[in-house]
Amino acid sequence: LNDCGGGFGDMTERFKMKDRPYKDYFSCGSSATIPYQLQWEPSNFASAADVVRELDLLLTGGTLSQNNRQIIETVYSNALSSIDRFEALARAQSMLAISQEFHSTNFASVTTTTRRQKQASVAVTEATAHVVDYKAVVYVFLAGGMDSHSVLVPLSECTPTNLHEQYMKIRGNIAIARRDLLSIKAGPGSQPCNTFGVHPSLRTVTQLYNDGDAAFLANVGSLVTPLTKYDVENKVKGVPPALFAHNTQQRATQTLQAQNPRANGILGRIGDALNLQASEQDGKDIEIFSAYSVSGSPKAMEGAPGVSRVADVLSSSGIAGLSVVSKKLENPMSNMH
């Protein structure tokens, strides 16, 4: 097992063996050395029947059906004659790994009988009930670093001091020129400045703000308790652990409990609270909250064990397709299944 191609292993596993045919370390992304093959060699590369028979014994305990055996032998022979023996072996192993026998301890057999479709146990209606009280929270977490003083800049009508002048002086040669900033208005008297400038690359965000569909929350960060610069410098009050560690602060941002490294995620806790409240009101365990992620299992969605259903993880790129290796074998795979 290793980390290549979304594997479950660790990166260090790639450095424990030499790859073939180049006898170099595994290199993910290099089609010539990608490690999708066992570090095993057949006794006779020239015979497709011998290779498949030995693979069958090694990987499927001699249960490979005659139909699948012939398909794999053909794949091996074609690759052996057109490419080389290592590619032929890799393709044969890939074919065997998607066979029915590899995923079952029973003997598989091919029949000409069409499988009977199971009837639905409940009636299926054409239309579903209209949901009127559904609410959704769309949570987008940008894991990269952000220079907040380049996102929202004090521009004009500032009191009691000229904050734009202060910004230009402190930021020096990385300050954004006034002419390049996207101007937005704040409520009169509600902020230190009545006019702010937004980074020129954030035109869509600026439009959303002007339309009343977005807001800026400035001066927000991880805290254990409210404090001042004096409190920090003189260690009067506690600060979050590892305050300048990027990974730790990302976790704190997703839990909103910077002082507790084992805290559950903020969305997970909200879901738990909603489900517990609904269950208490209904008198039985029910779930009115569900969650989906298109980026793995983020900390923000982690709830207490056993309270709510774990979030469903979806792919941001749609249904997963065949790997680079498997795409070459699509037709014989279809014949096998």
C-alpha positions as CSV (number, residue, x, y, z in Angstrom):
1,L,0.0,0.0,0.0
2,N,1.2,3.5,-0.8
3,D,-0.3,7.0,-1.4
4,C,-0.2,6.9,-5.2
5,G,-3.4,7.2,-7.1
6,G,-5.4,7.9,-4.0
7,G,-4.1,4.8,-2.2
8,F,-4.6,4.2,1.5
9,G,-0.9,3.8,2.3
10,D,1.7,6.3,3.4
11,M,4.2,8.1,1.2
12,T,7.1,6.5,3.0
13,E,6.0,3.1,1.7
14,R,7.1,4.1,-1.8
15,F,10.7,4.3,-0.7
16,K,10.9,0.8,0.7
17,M,10.9,-1.0,-2.7
18,K,12.5,-0.4,-6.0
19,D,10.2,-0.2,-9.0
20,R,10.6,-2.1,-12.2
21,P,11.6,-2.1,-15.0
22,Y,13.9,0.9,-14.1
23,K,14.7,-0.4,-10.6
24,D,14.2,3.1,-9.2
25,Y,12.0,4.3,-6.4
26,F,8.3,4.6,-7.0
27,S,7.3,8.0,-8.5
28,C,3.6,8.9,-8.4
29,G,2.6,10.6,-11.6
30,S,5.2,9.0,-13.8
31,S,3.4,6.6,-16.1
32,A,6.6,4.6,-16.6
33,T,7.1,3.9,-12.9
34,I,3.7,4.3,-11.3
35,P,3.4,1.4,-8.7
36,Y,0.2,-0.4,-9.7
37,Q,1.9,-3.8,-9.8
38,L,3.1,-6.4,-7.4
39,Q,6.8,-6.9,-6.8
40,W,6.4,-10.4,-8.2
41,E,7.5,-11.9,-11.5
42,P,6.1,-15.0,-13.1
43,S,8.2,-18.0,-13.9
44,N,7.6,-17.6,-17.6
45,F,6.8,-14.2,-19.1
46,A,6.4,-15.7,-22.6
47,S,3.3,-17.8,-21.8
48,A,0.1,-15.9,-21.1
49,A,-1.5,-19.1,-19.8
50,D,1.3,-19.6,-17.3
51,V,1.2,-16.0,-16.1
52,V,-2.6,-16.0,-15.6
53,R,-2.5,-19.4,-13.9
54,E,0.1,-18.2,-11.4
55,L,-1.7,-14.9,-10.8
56,D,-4.9,-16.9,-10.2
57,L,-3.2,-19.0,-7.6
58,L,-1.6,-16.0,-5.9
59,L,-4.6,-13.6,-5.9
60,T,-7.8,-15.6,-6.3
61,G,-6.9,-19.0,-4.9
62,G,-7.3,-20.9,-8.2
63,T,-11.0,-19.9,-8.5
64,L,-10.8,-17.8,-11.7
65,S,-13.5,-18.9,-14.2
66,Q,-12.5,-20.1,-17.7
67,N,-14.3,-17.1,-19.2
68,N,-12.3,-14.6,-17.1
69,R,-9.1,-16.5,-17.6
70,Q,-9.4,-16.3,-21.4
71,I,-10.1,-12.5,-21.2
72,I,-7.1,-11.8,-19.0
73,E,-4.8,-14.0,-21.2
74,T,-5.9,-12.0,-24.3
75,V,-5.2,-8.7,-22.5
76,Y,-1.7,-10.0,-21.5
77,S,-0.9,-11.3,-24.9
78,N,-1.9,-8.1,-26.7
79,A,0.2,-5.9,-24.4
80,L,3.2,-8.3,-24.5
81,S,3.3,-8.1,-28.3
82,S,2.6,-4.4,-28.6
83,I,4.4,-2.9,-25.6
84,D,6.5,-4.9,-23.2
85,R,6.3,-7.7,-20.5
86,F,6.0,-5.3,-17.6
87,E,3.1,-3.4,-19.0
88,A,1.5,-6.8,-19.9
89,L,1.9,-8.0,-16.4
90,A,0.5,-4.7,-14.9
91,R,-2.6,-5.0,-17.2
92,A,-3.2,-8.6,-16.3
93,Q,-3.1,-7.8,-12.6
94,S,-5.5,-4.9,-13.1
95,M,-7.9,-7.2,-14.9
96,L,-7.7,-9.8,-12.2
97,A,-8.3,-7.2,-9.5
98,I,-11.7,-6.2,-10.9
99,S,-12.8,-9.8,-11.5
100,Q,-15.7,-11.3,-9.5
101,E,-13.4,-13.9,-8.0
102,F,-11.1,-11.3,-6.5
103,H,-13.9,-9.8,-4.5
104,S,-15.6,-13.1,-3.4
105,T,-14.7,-16.4,-1.8
106,N,-17.4,-18.2,-3.8
107,F,-17.0,-19.7,-7.3
108,A,-18.4,-17.4,-10.0
109,S,-20.0,-18.7,-13.1
110,V,-21.4,-17.0,-16.2
111,T,-25.1,-17.7,-17.1
112,T,-27.3,-16.7,-19.9
113,T,-30.3,-16.0,-17.6
114,T,-31.2,-12.3,-17.1
115,R,-31.2,-11.4,-13.4
116,R,-34.7,-10.7,-12.2
117,Q,-35.3,-7.2,-11.0
118,K,-36.4,-6.9,-7.4
119,Q,-39.7,-5.3,-6.9
120,A,-39.9,-2.2,-4.8
121,S,-41.2,-3.0,-1.3
122,V,-43.0,0.4,-1.1
123,A,-45.1,2.3,-3.6
124,V,-43.2,5.0,-5.5
125,T,-45.1,8.2,-6.0
126,E,-44.5,10.5,-9.0
127,A,-44.2,13.7,-6.9
128,T,-42.7,14.3,-3.4
129,A,-44.2,16.6,-0.8
130,H,-43.3,20.2,-1.2
131,V,-40.9,21.3,1.6
132,V,-41.5,24.8,2.8
133,D,-39.3,25.1,5.9
134,Y,-36.0,23.8,4.4
135,K,-32.9,25.9,5.2
136,A,-29.3,25.3,4.0
137,V,-26.0,26.7,5.1
138,V,-23.3,26.7,2.4
139,Y,-19.9,26.7,4.1
140,V,-16.8,27.5,2.1
141,F,-13.5,27.3,3.9
142,L,-10.5,28.7,2.0
143,A,-7.5,26.9,3.6
144,G,-4.8,29.2,2.2
145,G,-3.4,32.2,3.9
146,M,-5.0,35.7,3.3
147,D,-3.5,39.1,3.8
148,S,-6.6,40.8,5.3
149,H,-5.2,44.3,4.9
150,S,-5.1,43.8,1.2
151,V,-8.7,42.6,1.1
152,L,-10.5,45.5,2.8
153,V,-8.7,48.8,2.9
154,P,-9.8,52.0,4.7
155,L,-10.3,54.6,1.9
156,S,-12.0,57.8,2.9
157,E,-14.2,59.7,5.3
158,C,-12.4,58.1,8.3
159,T,-12.6,59.4,11.9
160,P,-11.0,60.4,14.1
161,T,-7.7,59.8,12.0
162,N,-6.9,59.5,8.4
163,L,-6.7,55.7,8.3
164,H,-5.9,55.5,4.6
165,E,-2.9,57.6,5.1
166,Q,-1.9,55.4,8.0
167,Y,-2.4,52.3,5.8
168,M,-0.2,53.7,3.0
169,K,2.6,54.6,5.5
170,I,2.6,51.2,7.3
171,R,2.1,49.0,4.2
172,G,4.8,50.8,2.2
173,N,5.5,49.2,-1.2
174,I,2.9,46.5,-0.8
175,A,0.1,49.0,-0.3
176,I,-2.6,48.9,-3.0
177,A,-3.0,52.2,-4.9
178,R,-6.2,54.1,-4.4
179,R,-7.0,54.0,-8.1
180,D,-6.9,50.2,-8.1
181,L,-9.3,49.6,-5.2
182,L,-13.0,48.8,-5.7
183,S,-14.9,51.4,-3.6
184,I,-17.8,50.3,-1.3
185,K,-19.9,52.3,1.1
186,A,-20.5,51.5,4.8
187,G,-23.4,52.7,6.8
188,P,-22.7,56.4,7.9
189,G,-21.2,56.4,11.3
190,S,-21.3,52.6,11.7
191,Q,-17.6,52.1,10.9
192,P,-14.3,54.0,11.3
193,C,-14.6,54.9,7.6
194,N,-17.6,55.5,5.5
195,T,-15.8,54.3,2.4
196,F,-13.6,51.2,2.0
197,G,-11.6,49.7,-0.8
198,V,-11.8,46.1,-1.8
199,H,-9.0,44.2,-3.5
200,P,-9.3,44.6,-7.3
201,S,-9.5,40.8,-7.9
202,L,-12.7,40.5,-5.8
203,R,-15.1,42.1,-8.2
204,T,-17.8,39.4,-7.7
205,V,-17.6,39.8,-3.9
206,T,-17.9,43.6,-4.3
207,Q,-21.0,43.2,-6.4
208,L,-22.5,40.8,-3.9
209,Y,-21.8,43.4,-1.1
210,N,-23.4,46.2,-3.1
211,D,-26.4,44.0,-3.8
212,G,-26.8,43.3,0.0
213,D,-25.9,39.6,-0.4
214,A,-22.5,39.7,1.3
215,A,-20.8,41.3,4.3
216,F,-17.3,41.8,5.6
217,L,-16.4,40.8,9.1
218,A,-13.2,42.6,9.9
219,N,-10.8,42.2,12.9
220,V,-11.9,38.6,13.5
221,G,-9.5,35.9,14.8
222,S,-9.0,33.2,17.3
223,L,-9.4,34.3,20.9
224,V,-9.8,32.6,24.3
225,T,-11.0,35.9,25.9
226,P,-11.1,39.5,24.8
227,L,-7.7,41.2,25.2
228,T,-5.6,44.2,24.2
229,K,-2.1,44.6,22.9
230,Y,-1.0,45.3,26.4
231,D,-2.6,42.0,27.6
232,V,-0.7,40.1,25.0
233,E,2.7,41.8,25.5
234,N,2.5,41.5,29.3
235,K,0.9,38.0,29.3
236,V,-2.0,39.3,31.4
237,K,-4.5,37.0,29.7
238,G,-4.3,33.7,27.9
239,V,-4.0,33.4,24.2
240,P,-4.9,30.5,21.9
241,P,-2.2,27.8,21.7
242,A,0.1,27.9,18.7
243,L,-1.3,31.2,17.7
244,F,0.9,31.6,14.6
245,A,0.7,28.0,13.5
246,H,-1.2,27.8,10.2
247,N,-2.7,24.3,10.7
248,T,-3.6,24.9,14.3
249,Q,-5.4,28.2,13.5
250,Q,-7.3,26.5,10.7
251,R,-8.6,24.0,13.1
252,A,-9.5,26.7,15.6
253,T,-11.4,28.6,12.9
254,Q,-13.5,25.5,12.2
255,T,-14.3,24.8,15.8
256,L,-14.5,28.3,17.3
257,Q,-13.0,26.9,20.4
258,A,-9.4,27.8,20.1
259,Q,-8.6,26.8,23.7
260,N,-9.8,23.3,23.2
261,P,-7.7,21.2,20.6
262,R,-10.2,18.4,20.9
263,A,-13.4,20.5,20.2
264,N,-15.9,19.3,17.6
265,G,-16.6,21.4,14.6
266,I,-18.9,24.4,14.7
267,L,-21.3,23.0,12.0
268,G,-21.2,19.5,13.6
269,R,-22.2,21.0,17.0
270,I,-25.0,23.0,15.4
271,G,-26.3,19.8,13.7
272,D,-26.1,17.9,17.0
273,A,-28.0,20.7,18.8
274,L,-30.8,20.8,16.2
275,N,-31.2,17.0,16.2
276,L,-31.3,16.8,20.0
277,Q,-33.8,19.5,20.2
278,A,-36.1,18.0,17.5
279,S,-35.8,14.5,19.2
280,E,-36.7,16.0,22.6
281,Q,-39.8,17.8,21.2
282,D,-40.9,14.7,19.2
283,G,-40.2,12.2,22.0
284,K,-38.1,9.9,19.8
285,D,-34.8,10.0,18.0
286,I,-35.2,11.9,14.7
287,E,-32.7,13.8,12.5
288,I,-33.7,17.1,10.9
289,F,-30.1,18.0,10.1
290,S,-27.9,16.4,7.4
291,A,-24.6,17.5,5.9
292,Y,-22.7,16.9,2.7
293,S,-19.1,17.7,1.9
294,V,-17.3,18.0,-1.5
295,S,-13.9,18.2,0.1
296,G,-13.3,15.2,2.4
297,S,-14.3,15.3,6.1
298,P,-13.4,18.8,7.4
299,K,-13.1,19.5,11.1
300,A,-16.0,22.0,10.9
301,M,-18.5,19.2,10.2
302,E,-17.3,16.9,13.0
303,G,-20.0,16.4,15.7
304,A,-20.2,14.3,18.9
305,P,-20.1,10.5,18.3
306,G,-23.5,8.9,18.0
307,V,-25.6,12.1,18.0
308,S,-25.9,12.8,14.3
309,R,-25.2,10.9,11.1
310,V,-21.7,11.4,9.7
311,A,-21.6,13.9,6.8
312,D,-21.8,12.3,3.3
313,V,-18.6,13.0,1.3
314,L,-19.2,13.7,-2.4
315,S,-16.7,14.3,-5.1
316,S,-16.3,17.8,-6.4
317,S,-15.6,16.5,-9.9
318,G,-18.6,14.2,-10.2
319,I,-18.7,10.4,-10.4
320,A,-15.2,8.9,-10.2
321,G,-14.0,7.5,-13.5
322,L,-11.5,4.9,-14.4
323,S,-7.8,5.4,-13.5
324,V,-5.3,6.1,-16.2
325,V,-4.3,2.4,-16.2
326,S,-7.9,1.1,-16.2
327,K,-9.0,3.3,-19.1
328,K,-6.8,1.2,-21.4
329,L,-8.8,-1.8,-20.3
330,E,-12.3,-0.5,-20.6
331,N,-13.5,-2.9,-23.3
332,P,-12.1,-6.2,-21.8
333,M,-13.5,-5.0,-18.4
334,S,-17.0,-4.7,-20.0
335,N,-16.6,-8.3,-21.4
336,M,-15.7,-9.6,-18.0
337,H,-18.8,-8.1,-16.4
